């Protein structure tokens, strides 16, 4: 097994009396996409900030690319690519100029960038927008430009904090395609996301955070199999909620109610569906258990406020 490209050990961070990250350890292997998922306030962004040397941990150790953060922050950052939650593109520069100017932070000269910019714009599907300014771009285009900008230094490791938030489905899928290409090129990615389909599609492994602690870790499908029954039957319609306390609950390993929908988690979906067919006025949806089910089981269905 190859040495981890990145390793965090027993990270801890608190603000006043609030512990935001609590004894968190994880690693990223070369060529791997590690996903970090969790509710609002779980500690995802604080973890990213510590990994980038923007916030110092109160305890713990971060080793990246053969160096230690934050002592060797400058050396480490020279080999990192970063896409933050919010666009930080310069609105006064064109797409091409945003790449060239950003490259100066890494000491990359104009001659090198003259050859690199067309390739980066092509990768981002923005060759036709080289002279456009960020304000003239769609949200998806701006996110792809941010991704292209994060690649100017040819980083070994990318840290992406909710890179597709606010994008429509078409823009998200194009972004996923580009991230898959980067993984095929051998780059490593640390990805935080609220989209469970994104996490399942892109990530080799996942860690689930809640209240600053790691509560689960593993490959997406293995986590689903470990924590959930294989089938889910959603029931909604007139009288559906009352079924949660009816004899039908004996046909499921677990029953949950959210609003007007009842979720039956079961090993025997066919028997349950046959029994539900005896109740008129109901609508049912049978599907395999997915990562969203895992997320909700581990962290709860209640709404979390930001912070």
Secondary structure, 3 states (H helix, E strand, C coil): CCCCCEEEEEEEEEECCEEEEEEEEEEECCCCEEEEEECCCCCHHHHHHHHCCCCCCCEEEEEECCEEECCCHHHHHCCEEEECCCCCCCCCCEHHHHHHHHHHHHCCCHHHHHHHHHHHHHHCCCHHHCCCEHHHCCHHHHHHHHHHHCCCCCCCEEEEECCCCCCCHHHHHHHHHHHHHHHHCCCEEEEECCCHHHHHHHCCEEEEEECCEEEEEECHHHHHHHHCCCEEEEEEECCCHHHHHCHHHHHCCEEEEECCEEEEEECCHHHHHHHHCCCCCEEEEEEECCHHHHHHHHHCCCCCCCC
